[in-house]
């Protein structure tokens, strides 16, 4: 049985880079709490969590980079596909704005 490579969804690579950047920002803020002066220092737990976030974001980015590119030709076509997939007209037409 031949396995077909997965296609990259429109916006998936941008999301992966954004996730990695945000995880890096969280890691920087966690390090600024108290640095890593010891395992029982105030910044040790946030630094450990941010390291897990960085590792997860890196794995997601590597997985996205291994997929085949999307069917979009240019950025305008990719934007249209993204809006069509994530914001269909039937959902946008049912938004209640009376609140």
Secondary structure, DSSP 8 states (H G I E B T S, - for coil): ------B--TTHHHHHHHHHHHHHHHHHHHHHHH-SS-TTSTTHHHHHHHHHHHHHHHHHHHHHHHSB--S-SSHHHHHHHHHHHHS-HHHHTT-----
